Amino acid sequence: MKINLLKTGLVAISVVCFAFAPPDKGKPWSAPDKNAKTASAVKSSPESIEAGKALFAKHCQSCHGKKGLGDGTKASELKTEPGDFSKAAFQGQSDGTLFYKITEGRDDMPSFKKKISDPNDVWNLVNFLRTLKK
């Protein structure tokens, strides 16, 4: 009986600690090698960038902010940081990695597989994100 109570108590403490633990801000997010090495299927052009900018305004701006600085109107509601797309760490990611992250999502970042179902549109968005560097 004492062992069952001890197990129950440890489980309860673990659940409470997990529920109130701060999000792991250092958790790396990388794409599988196959995805990371995928080259863009859409060449960057003024038309592609403009199409990506429209998609960004519709789907991304509320969390990531107008200039991709992570300061969107919904950013404060997120458990994870939306990131600053102008930083070298973001811009240093491969096009394939950005495509993967947009389509797959993770944590507060939703998957856009269904909302942006045309892969060329995702590549347009990646091309636009490249314009946000400092």
N, C-alpha and C positions, 0 to 999 in steps of 0.2 A: 504494500500500500504506500509506503514512504517513497519508493522508487517511482511509482506512477505519479504521485504528487510532485516530486522533484522534476520529472520529465514535463509534466503539464506546466509547472512554473517556469521552466527554462524556455519552453515553446512560447509561452505568453510574453515573457521578457523579450525574446528574440523578435516577435512580431511587433511589439511596441517600439523597440529600438529601430527596426527596419522602417516602420511607417513614418517615424519622425527624423530619420537620418537625412542630412542634406544631400542633394543630388551629387553624384560623382562628377565634378566638373572636369576632372582630368582624364576621363574615360576616352581613350582614343577611338576614332571612327575612321576606319580605312575600308576601301573597296577591295574585293577579291582581286588578285593579280590579273585575271582574265578581263575583268571590267575596267580596272585601272589602266590597262594597256590599250583599251579600245580608242581608236582615233575618231574624231568628230566626222559624222557623215554629211555635215553641212558646213561649207566654207563660210568663214566670217565675211559679211558684207553689210553695207548700210541697211539693206532690206531685212537681212537675218537679225541684225541687232535691233532694229525697230520692232520686229515681230516679238523678239525676246523681251524687249522693254514692256510691251503691252501685256505679255504673260506675267512678267514680274509684278506689274502694277495690280493685276487681277488676283494673283495667287500668293505672292510672296511679301509684298510691301507692308502689309499689316503687322507682320512680325519682324521682318528684317529692315524696315525703314526705306524711305524713298531713295537713299543713296547706298543702301546695303550696309549700314553701319551697325545694325542690330538694335536700332532705336525706334522700331515701329510702335504703333499705338497699342498693340497686344503684347509687346515684348515683356512688360512687367508681369503679365499673367503666366508666363512660362516658368517651368521648373528648371529648364536648361537654358543656357545663354544662346541667343540666336546667332552670335558670331558677327564679325566685322569682315565683310567681303573685300574691303580695300587693303587689308593687311597682306603682307608677303606670304604668311603661312597659308592663307586661303588661296591666294593667287598661284602659289607653288604647286597646288594639286593638279593632277592631270585632268584633261577634259573628260575622260572616261570615268574618273572618280566622281566628278561633279554630277555627271549624268546618272551614275549609280545612286548617289545620295538623294538626288531629286526624285528618282523613280521609286526607290525602296523606302526612304524615310527611316527614322529611328527616334524613339522617345517622343518629344514634343513635335519633331519634324514629321509631318504626315507623308505617306507615300502619295505620289502624284501619278501613279500608273494609270488610274482611271480618269482623273481630272484633266491630265495632259496626255492623252492616249497616243498621239502621233509622235513617234520618236524624233522626227525632224523638228517638231516644236520644242522638244526638250533641248535639242542641240542649239536651236535659236536662243533659248534661255541661257544656255552655257555661254554662247557667244556674247550675249548682253552682259553676263556677270563679269566677263573679262574686261569690260569697259569701266568697271568700278574701282580699279586699282588707283592708289595714290599717285 
